[in-house]
Amino acid sequence: MINNGSDEKIKMPIADNEIIDRRHIDLLENKKLTRLTIVRAPLGYGKSMLVSKSIAYTRDHAAWLTLDEMDNDPIRFWIYVIMSIEKSGTKINAEKLLSFVKTTPPYSMIIDMLLDELSNQSGRTILILDDYHKVANQAVHKMMNRFIDNLPHHVKVFIISRSEVPLIISKWRMKGWVYEVGIEQLKFQLDEVREFYDKRSLKSSHTIFYYQQVLRITEGWPLGIQLINLTESEEDPQWKAKDSSILSPIVTNYLLFKALFSLTPSVQDFLIRTSVLKYITPESCNQVLNRKDSEEVLREIEKRGLFINRLKGNQLTYRYHNLFSIALQNEMHQRFSKDCITEIYGEVAHVEYEQGDYETGIELAIEGKLFDVADRWIEENLVNIFSSNQTELFMRWVIVLRKNSFELHVETLVVYAINLAIQYKMDKAESIIRELERRHEKTSWKEKDSFEDASLMFDSVKKFMLFTRHGVKKEKNSYLQGRIHDCSMPADSRWRNVSMIYNHFEPQLLRTSLGNRGKINSIKRLPTFNNILRSNMFLAHNLAEYSQGIQAEVFYEMDLLFESEQYMKKTMDYTDRHSDPGLSVPMYILQAKIYLADEQFVKAQGILNYAMESMVNTNWQCILITMKALGYIREGSFDRAEFELNKLSNLIHQQAEPCLEFWMLVKARLHMMKGNTRKALYYIDRVTQEAKEEFQMTTIIEVKILRSICMWRNNKKKLAIDILHDALELAVRLGYKRLFLDEKALHPVLMSYIKSRMNFEQPQWKTVPLVFAQSLRTDQIIRPVAIHHHSKPNLTSREEELIKALAAGLSNREIAEQLFLSEGTVRVYLSKVYKKLNVSSRTQAILQAKDWQ
């Protein structure tokens, strides 16, 4: 969703020779420990010019980014940060980073990968974030905290803001990482007032008393001094008012008004009509005003010292000072009629839109209350908006239009409902679905050819909602069957090649919105749902296969390992034909868990090694390595587990700990097994808070189990039993068993809990049937022998050697080296083996080979 206008945001404003050198403010020298410099003050204190002049002549790579309200979208924010760093000359792999960000990984991994790129550079880089006060999204602030916490020593961050910066500043102050510049430092002193006038007049005839009066009335406010210079004289009666202050809004408005009216009517009109442009170029002004001399006018305005900042770059580009822009727009509302103002916004919005900057075009259309135009442009760009994953920006547009009681295009509302469902805002999503149903009753929109795509997508989101929130109830079956079987996306649909991403880097499908965040649906409803989804439309959008994968995970959690493996294999058949790591990685992990449950440790590591071999994405590699570490912990090989976790430092930024819940809980187990319960509880506490915020039921139960073990080992046995009961209470309601069975260290706590209940049943314990707790005793479990459907075929000795190597997770090259064959010969042998096994993929062959062992 990055557009042609993006380059203006990453241009630094030029600080010309008339800008006063603030010699007492040292932003760059003798601050080796400083990671973050904050320049904070209200409008008109010269914050941006101060920073621009300070870094203009350094040899450092200066990456400038001017922020706006649209940058509250975390993906958009960091895309621009990466672009600005690349433009500064810092040699980072921007293409790799941008591609990675657009896959919407966990936010922490975006930061880690960027830090890793910056760590590999030697020259100093300064990232300047101007107008940071326009960012209110806590997700962005959280990412900035992580970024600054782990900055390489040669990277510095400057934040320019009108208001308090909502980051963990107090923590950084204690470490000496922060340098702050505020109003007191930014106020002009008497000598600076004089220098200001001297630079603007070759023969300054003003007296020292005049400068003192300017300082008194402006209170050192730099923009106020500039206003006085443009509008006042020594004899002006305003000097006599001792209580006058330019900080008064009335005085400020008066002076801005007077500065504006010192210009010709033609220039005034030029400024007012272009004040809604974010970035001013001669070309855009010519288009908006239908004239050809905008460059001459802009140069004259700059020459007169009005409130206009020129940006660096080959193209002539300016930006009006914010206060001046506000004053111009206020004047526009005073001078022009509502229709005329709407026309101005419309002209500017169309110019931005036609230049390819549809984001700014839509923003301006909304600001100008051209809601029909904004709605049309949003609908025209829905595929780009959806594919870009910058959902926060899209959601904000929709909310603003709806607050203004504007009836949005049907397809826009459908995409809005989809985004709400993916974000697990189910109540709001259902409300939109009901609204669309009511609109259909009035207009029959589903039956119109022009809404065919919207109708099919609407059915999709309804099925998604039914599955994730309620499951498929019996009375709904006929309706669903009737609505889905004939559905298929038209060949010419713009959505045909857009796939729904159901899993953004979760190790378990049950943790996703589709998996209802661990709230297991009735197992009887899942097969019904799988059968309903057997249509081309849903197969193309992989919902059916995800549903099957979730069913495999549900069976595992219910301790039905044989059934789990059967569904897992069916799902893997799909992943062999389609590259979807969001589905294949959780299935590899599930297969490894099944092997670990049967204490087949070598097989578990083998399948994970095989998965690692085919996985390019760093996020998925981290998850698989973490699972390998978990496997070694369950095997009792703690040193090997630690070795695997240390491997992650080669994939992510070395100073930053991964904050994925999966990684933290594996790390907690390792500390627990080594006797460091304090450190284990540190990670458990971090995950507990996040799990509660996200309503992740699987994780909530898991952290309770681990906390119970820690309390037991700390000799707080009563507390351990109470915590275990809380976990069992959730588990019996949702159907979880494996979470308890997989934690061997829980056994003494569970046995004490059962014994206590058998001796004396307390009233609060009755919420968990005793028989359920007894079923979790690992010392009495006899695992039924799985009946495998594959008998071992007649293989030659060479073919057997090859299939064993395959099952161990070796690549074709490694097999060739081990068996002294060429890679071509290995491929020939594999094709013969596949034929004998009656399989079509490597994964199927591996799974079948493991069945024989």
C-alpha positions in Angstrom: 0.0 0.0 0.0 3.0 2.3 -0.5 2.5 4.8 -3.2 4.1 7.4 -5.3 3.8 10.1 -2.6 5.8 8.1 -0.1 9.1 9.7 -1.0 8.0 13.1 0.4 7.6 11.6 3.9 11.3 10.6 4.0 12.7 13.9 2.9 14.5 16.0 5.5 13.5 19.7 5.7 16.3 22.0 4.7 17.7 24.3 7.4 19.0 27.3 5.5 21.6 29.9 6.6 19.0 32.1 8.2 18.2 29.4 10.8 19.9 30.4 14.1 22.6 28.1 15.4 21.5 26.9 18.9 25.0 26.6 20.2 24.0 25.7 23.7 22.0 22.7 22.5 24.4 19.9 21.7 22.4 17.0 20.0 25.3 14.9 18.7 28.6 15.2 20.6 29.8 13.5 23.8 26.8 11.3 24.2 28.1 7.8 23.6 25.5 6.2 25.9 22.6 8.1 24.4 20.3 6.0 22.3 17.3 8.3 22.2 17.1 12.1 21.8 13.7 13.6 22.4 13.0 17.2 21.3 9.6 18.1 22.7 7.7 21.4 22.7 4.5 22.9 21.3 4.2 24.3 17.8 6.6 27.0 16.6 9.7 26.2 18.7 11.8 25.2 15.8 12.2 21.5 16.7 12.5 20.1 13.2 14.8 22.9 12.1 17.0 22.4 15.1 17.4 18.7 14.4 17.8 19.2 10.6 20.6 21.8 11.1 22.3 19.7 13.7 22.7 16.7 11.5 23.0 18.4 8.1 26.8 18.5 8.1 27.6 15.2 9.8 28.9 12.2 8.0 26.2 10.1 9.7 23.5 8.4 7.7 20.4 10.5 8.5 17.1 8.7 8.0 14.2 11.2 8.2 10.5 10.2 8.5 7.7 12.7 8.9 4.8 10.9 10.5 1.0 11.4 10.1 -2.2 9.9 11.4 -2.1 7.1 8.8 1.2 5.8 10.4 -0.8 4.5 13.3 -0.9 1.3 11.3 2.1 -0.7 12.6 2.9 -2.3 9.2 2.8 1.1 7.4 4.9 2.7 10.1 7.7 0.2 9.9 7.6 0.0 6.1 8.4 3.8 6.0 11.1 3.4 8.7 12.8 0.8 6.5 12.4 3.0 3.4 13.9 6.0 5.2 16.9 4.0 6.5 17.6 2.7 3.0 17.3 6.2 1.5 19.8 7.5 4.1 22.5 5.4 2.5 22.6 2.7 5.3 23.3 -0.5 3.5 20.4 -2.7 4.6 18.6 -5.4 2.6 15.4 -3.3 2.3 13.8 -5.6 -0.3 14.1 -8.5 2.1 12.9 -6.5 5.0 9.9 -5.1 3.2 8.9 -8.5 1.8 9.1 -9.9 5.4 7.0 -7.1 6.9 4.3 -7.5 4.3 3.8 -11.1 5.5 2.5 -9.7 8.7 4.8 -11.6 11.1 4.6 -11.1 14.9 5.5 -7.5 15.5 8.5 -8.5 17.6 10.1 -10.3 14.6 9.8 -7.2 12.4 11.9 -5.3 15.0 14.4 -8.2 15.4 15.0 -8.5 11.7 15.5 -4.8 11.3 17.9 -4.7 14.3 19.8 -7.6 12.8 20.2 -5.7 9.5 21.4 -2.6 11.4 23.8 -4.6 13.6 25.7 -5.7 10.5 26.5 -2.1 9.5 29.5 -0.2 10.8 28.7 3.5 10.0 26.5 5.5 12.4 22.8 5.8 11.5 20.4 8.4 12.9 16.7 7.7 12.6 14.6 10.9 13.0 10.9 10.5 13.7 9.2 13.8 13.2 5.7 14.6 14.5 5.6 11.5 16.7 2.7 12.9 18.7 0.5 11.9 15.7 1.1 8.2 16.6 -1.4 6.9 19.3 -1.4 3.2 18.5 0.0 1.2 21.5 1.3 -1.5 19.2 3.6 1.0 17.5 4.8 2.3 20.9 5.5 -1.3 22.1 7.5 -2.0 19.0 9.5 1.2 19.5 10.2 0.2 23.1 11.7 -3.1 21.8 13.6 -1.3 19.1 15.3 1.2 21.4 15.9 -1.4 24.1 18.1 -3.4 21.7 19.6 -0.7 19.5 23.1 -1.3 18.2 25.6 1.2 19.6 26.0 2.9 16.2 22.3 3.6 15.7 20.6 6.6 17.3 17.0 7.6 17.4 15.7 11.2 17.5 12.0 11.8 18.3 10.4 15.2 17.6 7.1 15.6 19.3 4.6 18.3 20.6 3.5 16.1 23.5 4.9 13.6 26.0 6.4 10.5 24.3 4.5 7.4 25.5 7.5 5.1 25.7 9.4 3.6 28.6 11.4 6.8 29.1 11.9 6.5 32.9 13.6 3.2 32.5 16.0 4.6 29.8 16.7 7.7 31.9 18.0 5.6 34.7 20.4 3.9 32.2 21.6 7.2 30.8 20.2 6.4 27.4 18.0 9.5 26.9 18.9 13.1 26.1 15.9 15.5 26.3 15.4 19.0 24.9 12.3 20.9 26.0 10.8 24.4 25.9 13.3 26.0 28.2 16.2 25.1 26.0 14.4 25.9 22.8 13.3 29.4 23.9 15.4 32.2 22.3 17.8 34.2 24.5 18.4 37.9 24.0 21.6 37.4 21.9 19.7 34.9 19.6 16.9 37.4 19.1 19.5 40.0 17.9 21.2 37.4 15.7 17.8 36.5 14.2 17.2 40.2 13.2 20.7 40.6 12.0 20.4 37.7 9.6 17.3 39.2 8.1 18.6 42.8 7.7 22.1 43.8 6.7 21.8 47.0 8.7 19.8 46.3 11.8 18.8 49.7 13.3 16.9 48.3 16.3 17.9 49.1 19.8 18.6 46.7 22.6 15.4 47.9 24.2 13.5 46.7 21.1 15.1 43.2 21.3 14.2 43.1 25.0 10.6 44.0 24.2 10.5 41.3 21.5 11.8 38.8 24.0 9.3 39.8 26.6 6.2 39.7 24.4 7.2 36.4 22.7 8.6 34.8 25.9 11.3 33.4 23.6 8.9 31.6 21.3 10.8 31.4 17.9 7.7 31.4 15.7 6.4 34.5 17.6 9.7 36.3 17.0 9.3 35.5 13.3 5.7 36.8 13.4 6.8 40.1 15.0 9.5 40.5 12.4 6.9 40.1 9.6 4.2 42.3 11.0 5.2 44.8 13.7 7.2 48.0 14.0 8.9 49.7 17.0 6.2 52.2 17.3 3.3 49.7 17.4 1.0 50.4 20.4 1.0 46.7 21.3 4.5 47.1 22.8 3.0 49.3 25.5 0.8 46.5 26.9 3.1 45.0 29.5 0.8 42.0 30.0 0.7 41.2 26.3 2.0 37.8 25.2 2.3 36.4 21.8 1.4 33.0 23.3 -2.2 34.3 23.6 -4.2 32.7 20.8 -5.8 36.0 20.0 -2.5 37.7 19.5 -1.1 34.8 17.5 -4.1 34.7 15.2 -3.9 38.5 14.8 -0.3 38.3 13.8 -0.8 35.4 11.4 -3.7 37.3 9.9 -1.6 40.4 9.5 1.3 38.4 8.0 -1.1 36.8 5.5 -2.7 40.2 4.5 0.7 41.7 3.9 0.7 39.6 0.7 -1.1 40.3 -2.6 -4.6 38.8 -2.9 -3.3 36.4 -5.6 -0.7 35.0 -3.3 -3.1 34.8 -0.4 -5.5 32.8 -2.6 -2.6 30.5 -3.6 -1.7 29.8 0.0 -5.2 29.2 1.2 -6.1 26.8 -1.6 -2.9 24.8 -1.3 -3.0 24.6 2.5 -4.7 21.2 2.5 -1.8 19.7 0.6 0.5 17.7 2.8 3.5 18.3 0.5 3.6 21.2 -1.9 5.3 20.9 -5.3 5.0 23.2 -8.3 3.3 20.4 -10.3 0.6 19.7 -7.7 -0.1 23.4 -7.2 -0.4 23.9 -11.0 -2.9 21.0 -11.1 -5.0 22.1 -8.2 -5.1 25.8 -9.2 -5.0 25.3 -13.0 -2.0 27.6 -13.5 1.5 27.3 -14.7 3.6 29.7 -12.5 3.5 27.9 -9.2 7.2 27.4 -9.0 7.8 31.2 -9.2 5.2 31.8 -6.5 6.6 29.2 -4.2 10.2 30.6 -4.5 8.9 34.1 -3.8 7.1 32.9 -0.7 10.3 31.1 0.5 12.3 34.2 -0.2 10.0 36.4 1.9 10.6 34.2 4.9 7.1 33.0 5.3 6.3 29.7 7.2 7.3 27.3 4.5 10.0 24.6 4.8 11.8 23.2 1.8 12.6 19.5 1.8 15.8 17.9 0.6 15.8 16.2 -2.8 16.1 16.9 -6.5 12.4 17.8 -6.9 11.3 21.1 -5.5 9.1 20.2 -2.5 7.9 22.3 0.4 5.8 21.8 3.5 3.9 24.6 5.2 4.6 25.1 8.9 1.8 23.4 10.9 0.6 26.5 12.6 0.6 28.5 9.4 -1.3 25.7 7.6 -3.9 25.7 10.4 -4.2 29.5 10.1 -4.6 29.3 6.3 -7.4 26.6 6.7 -9.2 28.7 9.3 -9.0 31.7 6.9 -10.4 29.4 4.1 -13.4 28.6 6.3 -13.9 32.3 6.9 -13.7 33.4 3.3 -15.3 30.6 1.3 -18.6 28.9 1.3 -19.0 25.2 2.3 -19.5 24.3 -1.4 -16.3 26.1 -2.3 -14.3 24.4 0.5 -15.7 21.0 -0.6 -14.6 21.8 -4.1 -11.0 22.7 -2.9 -10.7 19.4 -1.0 -12.1 17.5 -4.0 -9.5 19.0 -6.4 -6.6 18.3 -4.1 -7.9 14.8 -3.3 -8.2 14.0 -7.0 -4.7 15.2 -7.7 -3.2 13.0 -5.1 -5.3 10.0 -6.2 -4.5 10.4 -9.8 -0.8 10.5 -9.0 -1.1 7.1 -7.4 -1.3 8.2 -3.8 -4.7 6.8 -3.1 -4.2 6.7 0.7 -3.7 10.5 0.9 -6.5 10.9 -1.7 -8.9 9.0 0.5 -7.7 10.8 3.7 -8.3 14.2 2.0 -11.7 13.1 0.7 -12.7 12.1 4.2 -11.4 15.4 5.7 -13.4 17.4 3.1 -16.5 15.3 3.9 -16.5 13.9 0.4 -17.7 10.6 1.8 -19.1 9.3 -1.5 -15.7 9.8 -3.2 -13.8 8.2 -0.3 -16.2 5.2 -0.4 -15.7 4.8 -4.1 -11.9 4.9 -3.9 -11.8 2.5 -1.0 -13.9 0.0 -2.9 -11.8 0.4 -6.1 -8.6 -0.4 -4.1 -10.0 -3.1 -1.8 -7.8 -5.9 -3.1 -4.6 -3.7 -2.6 -5.8 -2.6 0.8 -6.6 -6.2 1.9 -3.4 -7.7 0.4 -1.2 -5.0 2.0 -2.2 -6.2 5.5 -2.4 -2.5 6.7 -5.7 -3.2 8.3 -5.5 -0.5 10.9 -5.7 2.3 8.3 -8.6 0.6 6.5 -10.5 0.1 9.7 -10.0 3.7 10.7 -11.5 4.9 7.3 -14.5 2.6 7.7 -15.1 3.8 11.3 -14.9 7.5 10.4 -17.4 7.0 7.5 -19.8 5.0 9.7 -19.6 7.6 12.4 -20.8 10.1 9.9 -23.8 7.8 9.1 -22.5 7.1 5.6 -23.7 3.9 4.0 -20.6 2.1 2.7 -20.3 -0.1 -0.4 -21.4 -3.6 0.3 -18.1 -5.2 -0.6 -16.2 -2.7 1.7 -18.4 -3.8 4.6 -17.8 -7.4 3.8 -14.0 -6.9 3.9 -14.5 -4.9 7.1 -16.3 -7.9 8.6 -13.6 -10.3 7.5 -10.9 -8.1 9.2 -12.9 -7.9 12.4 -13.3 -11.7 12.4 -9.5 -12.3 11.7 -8.8 -9.9 14.6 -11.1 -12.0 16.8 -13.6 -9.1 17.3 -16.5 -11.5 16.9 -19.2 -9.4 18.3 -18.5 -6.5 16.0 -18.1 -8.9 13.0 -21.5 -10.4 13.8 -23.1 -7.0 14.0 -21.8 -6.1 10.5 -23.1 -9.5 9.2 -26.5 -8.7 10.6 -26.4 -5.3 9.0 -25.6 -6.7 5.6 -28.4 -9.2 6.0 -30.9 -6.4 6.7 -29.6 -4.5 3.7 -30.2 -7.5 1.5 -33.8 -7.7 2.7 -34.3 -4.2 1.5 -32.2 -4.2 -1.7 -31.6 -7.8 -2.6 -28.0 -7.0 -3.2 -26.8 -10.6 -3.1 -28.9 -11.4 -6.3 -27.2 -8.7 -8.4 -24.4 -9.6 -10.7 -22.4 -6.5 -9.7 -22.2 -7.9 -6.2 -21.3 -11.5 -7.0 -17.8 -11.3 -5.4 -19.3 -9.6 -2.3 -21.9 -12.3 -2.0 -19.4 -15.1 -2.2 -17.1 -13.4 0.3 -20.0 -12.7 2.6 -20.8 -16.5 2.6 -17.2 -17.1 3.4 -17.0 -14.8 6.4 -20.3 -16.3 7.7 -18.9 -19.8 7.6 -15.7 -18.6 9.2 -17.8 -17.0 12.0 -19.9 -20.1 12.5 -16.9 -22.3 12.8 -14.8 -20.1 15.0 -17.5 -18.9 17.4 -20.3 -21.3 17.6 -19.4 -24.4 15.6 -21.9 -25.8 13.1 -25.1 -26.7 14.8 -27.4 -29.4 13.5 -30.2 -27.0 12.5 -27.7 -25.0 10.4 -26.5 -27.9 8.2 -29.1 -27.7 5.5 -28.7 -23.9 5.1 -24.9 -24.2 4.8 -25.1 -27.1 2.4 -27.5 -25.2 0.2 -25.4 -22.1 0.2 -21.9 -23.4 -0.4 -21.9 -26.3 -2.9 -22.6 -24.1 -6.0 -20.2 -21.3 -5.0 -17.0 -20.7 -6.9 -15.2 -17.5 -7.5 -15.6 -16.3 -11.1 -12.6 -16.6 -13.4 -12.5 -12.8 -13.9 -12.9 -12.0 -10.2 -10.3 -9.6 -8.8 -10.3 -11.7 -5.6 -9.7 -15.0 -7.3 -5.9 -15.1 -6.5 -6.2 -13.5 -3.1 -5.9 -16.1 -0.4 -7.0 -15.7 3.2 -4.1 -16.0 5.6 -5.4 -17.9 8.6 -2.2 -18.3 10.5 0.4 -15.6 11.0 3.3 -17.5 12.6 1.5 -19.5 15.3 3.0 -22.9 16.1 -0.5 -24.3 16.7 -3.7 -23.7 14.7 -5.8 -23.7 17.8 -4.1 -20.4 18.8 -5.4 -18.7 15.7 -8.8 -17.0 15.2 -9.9 -19.9 13.1 -9.0 -22.2 16.0 -11.1 -20.1 18.3 -8.0 -19.3 20.3 -8.0 -22.6 22.0 -11.8 -22.9 22.8 -12.2 -26.3 21.3 -15.5 -26.8 19.4 -17.5 -30.0 19.9 -15.7 -32.8 18.1 -19.0 -34.0 16.6 -19.4 -30.7 14.8 -15.9 -30.6 13.2 -16.4 -33.5 10.8 -19.7 -32.0 9.7 -18.0 -28.7 9.0 -15.2 -30.5 7.0 -17.8 -32.2 4.8 -19.6 -28.9 4.2 -16.4 -27.2 3.1 -15.8 -29.6 0.2 -16.3 -27.1 -2.6 -13.8 -25.5 -5.1 -14.3 -22.1 -3.6 -13.2 -23.2 -0.1 -10.5 -25.5 -1.3 -9.0 -22.6 -3.2 -9.1 -20.6 -0.1 -7.7 -23.5 2.0 -10.4 -23.2 4.8 -11.3 -26.9 4.5 -7.7 -28.0 5.0 -7.2 -25.7 8.0 -10.4 -27.1 9.5 -9.0 -30.6 9.1 -5.7 -29.5 10.7 -7.6 -28.0 13.6 -9.5 -31.3 14.0 -6.1 -33.1 14.1 -5.0 -30.8 16.9 -8.2 -31.2 18.8 -7.9 -35.0 18.7 -4.4 -34.6 20.1 -5.4 -32.4 22.9 -8.2 -34.9 23.8 -5.4 -37.6 23.9 -6.8 -39.4 20.8 -3.4 -39.8 19.2 -4.3 -42.3 16.5 -7.2 -40.2 15.2 -5.0 -37.1 15.4 -2.4 -38.7 13.2 -4.9 -39.8 10.6 -6.2 -36.3 10.2 -2.7 -34.8 10.3 -1.7 -37.0 7.4 -4.7 -36.0 5.4 -3.8 -32.3 6.0 -0.2 -33.0 5.0 -1.3 -34.4 1.7 -2.7 -30.9 1.0 0.5 -29.1 2.1 2.6 -31.3 -0.2 0.7 -29.8 -3.1 0.4 -26.2 -1.8 3.1 -24.1 -0.2 1.4 -22.9 3.0 3.8 -22.9 6.0 1.0 -21.5 8.2 -0.6 -25.0 7.8 2.4 -27.3 7.3 4.5 -26.1 10.2 1.8 -26.7 12.8 1.3 -30.2 11.3 5.0 -31.0 11.5 4.9 -29.8 15.1 1.9 -32.0 15.8 3.6 -35.0 14.2 6.6 -34.4 16.5 4.4 -34.2 19.5 2.8 -37.5 18.7 6.2 -39.1 18.4 7.2 -37.5 21.7 4.1 -38.8 23.4 5.2 -42.3 22.3 8.8 -41.5 23.4 10.0 -41.8 19.8 12.5 -39.0 20.3 14.7 -39.7 17.2 11.7 -39.7 14.9 10.4 -36.4 16.5 13.8 -34.7 15.8 13.9 -36.3 12.3 10.5 -34.8 11.2 11.5 -31.4 12.5 14.8 -31.5 10.7 13.0 -32.4 7.5 10.6 -29.4 8.1 13.6 -27.1 8.7 15.2 -28.1 5.4 12.3 -26.9 3.4 11.6 -23.7 5.4 13.0 -20.5 4.2 11.1 -18.0 6.4 13.0 -17.0 9.5 9.9 -16.9 11.7 9.0 -20.5 10.9 12.6 -21.6 11.4 12.5 -20.0 14.9 9.3 -21.9 15.7 10.7 -25.2 14.5 14.0 -24.8 16.4 11.9 -24.0 19.5 10.0 -27.2 19.0 13.2 -29.1 18.7 14.3 -27.6 22.0 11.0 -28.7 23.6 11.6 -32.2 22.2 15.0 -32.4 23.9 13.6 -31.2 27.2 11.0 -34.0 27.2 13.8 -36.4 26.3 15.8 -35.1 29.3 18.6 -33.7 27.1 18.8 -30.2 28.6 22.2 -29.2 27.2 21.0 -30.1 23.7 17.8 -28.1 24.3 19.9 -25.1 25.4 22.0 -25.5 22.3 18.9 -25.3 20.1 17.6 -22.2 21.8 21.0 -20.5 21.4 20.7 -21.2 17.7 18.0 -18.6 17.5 20.7 -15.9 18.0 21.8 -16.7 14.4 18.4 -16.0 13.1 17.3 -13.0 15.1 18.9 -9.9 16.6 21.4 -11.2 19.1 20.6 -8.6 21.9 16.9 -9.1 21.8 15.1 -12.1 23.3 12.3 -13.6 21.2 9.0 -12.6 22.8 7.0 -15.4 21.2 4.9 -17.1 23.8 6.0 -20.5 22.5 9.7 -19.7 22.9 9.2 -18.1 26.4 7.3 -21.2 27.7 10.0 -23.6 26.4 12.6 -21.3 28.0 10.6 -21.5 31.2 10.6 -25.3 31.1 14.4 -25.4 30.6 15.0 -23.1 33.6 12.5 -25.1 35.7 14.2 -28.4 34.8 17.6 -26.9 35.8 16.2 -25.8 39.2 15.9 -22.1 38.4 12.2 -21.6 39.2 12.7 -17.8 39.7 13.7 -17.4 36.1 11.1 -19.8 35.0 8.4 -17.8 36.7 9.7 -14.6 35.0 8.9 -16.0 31.6 5.6 -17.6 32.8 4.5 -14.2 34.2 5.2 -12.5 30.9 3.2 -15.1 28.9 0.4 -15.1 31.4 -0.3 -11.4 30.9 -0.3 -11.7 27.1 -2.4 -14.8 27.1 -5.1 -13.1 29.2 -5.1 -10.0 27.0 -5.6 -12.2 23.9 -7.9 -14.8 25.5 -5.6 -17.6 24.5 -7.2 -20.5 26.3 -4.6 -23.1 25.4 -1.8 -20.9 26.8 -3.8 -19.9 29.9 -4.1 -23.5 30.9 -0.5 -24.2 30.0 0.9 -21.4 32.1 -1.2 -22.5 35.1 0.3 -26.0 34.8 3.8 -24.7 34.7 3.2 -22.3 37.5 1.8 -25.1 39.6 5.0 -27.2 39.0 7.1 -24.1 40.0 5.1 -23.6 43.2 5.5 -27.3 44.1 9.3 -27.1 43.6 9.4 -24.0 45.8 7.7 -26.1 48.5 4.4 -24.1 48.2 2.4 -27.2 47.9 -1.1 -26.0 48.8 -0.7 -23.1 46.3 0.5 -25.5 43.7 -2.6 -27.7 44.2 -4.9 -24.7 44.0 -3.4 -23.5 40.8 -3.6 -27.0 39.3 -7.3 -27.1 40.2 -7.8 -23.9 38.3 -6.1 -25.4 35.2 -8.2 -28.6 35.5 -11.4 -26.5 35.8 -10.7 -24.9 32.4 -9.5 -28.1 30.9 -12.5 -30.2 31.8 -14.8 -27.6 30.3 -12.8 -27.4 27.0 -11.7 -31.0 26.7 -7.9 -30.7 27.2 -5.8 -33.6 28.4 -2.5 -33.7 26.6 -1.4 -30.4 28.2 -1.3 -32.3 31.5 0.0 -35.6 30.2 2.9 -34.0 28.4 4.3 -32.4 31.6 5.9 -35.3 33.4 7.1 -32.9 36.2 3.4 -32.4 37.0 2.9 -36.0 38.2 3.7 -35.4 41.9 1.4 -32.4 42.1 -1.4 -34.3 40.3 -1.0 -37.3 42.6 -1.2 -35.1 45.7 -4.3 -33.4 44.3 -6.0 -36.7 43.7 -5.0 -38.1 47.1 -6.3 -34.9 48.8 -9.6 -35.2 47.1 -10.0 -38.9 47.9 -9.3 -38.1 51.6 -11.5 -35.0 51.8 -13.5 -33.5 49.0 -13.7 -29.8 49.4 -16.8 -28.0 47.9 -14.8 -25.8 45.5 -13.2 -28.9 43.9 -16.5 -30.4 42.7 -16.3 -28.3 39.5 -13.7 -30.9 38.3 -14.9 -34.6 38.3 -12.4 -36.7 40.2 -12.5 -39.3 37.4 -11.2 -36.6 35.0 -8.2 -35.9 37.2 -7.5 -39.6 37.7 -7.5 -40.1 33.9 -4.4 -37.9 33.7 -2.2 -40.2 35.8 0.7 -41.0 33.6 1.7 -44.0 35.7 -1.5 -45.9 34.7 -1.9 -45.0 31.0 -1.6 -47.8 28.6 -1.4 -46.5 25.1 -3.3 -48.6 22.6 -1.2 -49.9 19.8 -2.1 -48.0 16.6 -3.2 -50.1 13.7 -1.2 -49.0 10.7 -2.8 -49.4 7.3 0.6 -49.7 5.5 2.5 -52.9 5.3 6.2 -52.8 4.4 6.7 -53.5 0.6 9.5 -55.5 -0.9 12.4 -53.0 -1.1 16.0 -53.7 -2.2 18.7 -53.2 0.3 19.7 -49.9 -1.4 16.2 -48.7 -1.4 15.9 -49.5 2.3 19.1 -47.5 3.0 17.7 -44.6 1.1 14.3 -44.7 2.8 16.0 -44.8 6.3 18.1 -41.7 5.3 14.9 -40.0 4.1 13.2 -40.8 7.4 16.2 -39.3 9.3 15.5 -36.0 7.6 18.5 -35.9 5.2 18.4 -33.9 2.1 19.0 -35.4 -1.4 22.5 -34.0 -1.3 23.2 -35.5 2.1 21.8 -38.9 1.0 24.0 -38.8 -2.1 27.1 -38.2 0.0 26.2 -40.8 2.6 25.4 -43.5 0.0 28.1 -42.5 -2.5 25.6 -41.7 -5.2 24.9 -38.7 -7.5 21.9 -36.5 -6.7 20.4 -37.6 -10.0 20.6 -41.3 -9.0 19.0 -40.5 -5.6 16.1 -38.9 -7.5 15.7 -42.0 -9.6 15.7 -44.2 -6.6 13.1 -42.0 -4.9 10.7 -42.1 -7.8 10.9 -46.0 -7.7 10.4 -46.0 -3.9 7.4 -43.7 -4.2 5.9 -46.0 -6.7 6.4 -49.1 -4.5 4.9 -47.2 -1.5 2.0 -45.9 -3.5 2.7 -42.3 -2.4 3.2 -39.1 -4.3 5.4 -37.0 -2.0 8.4 -37.1 0.3 6.4 -36.4 3.4 4.0 -39.4 2.8 7.1 -41.6 2.2 8.7 -40.4 5.5 5.5 -41.0 7.5 5.0 -44.4 6.0 8.6 -45.4 6.7 8.3 -44.3 10.3 5.2 -46.5 10.6 7.3 -49.6 9.9 10.0 -48.8 12.5 
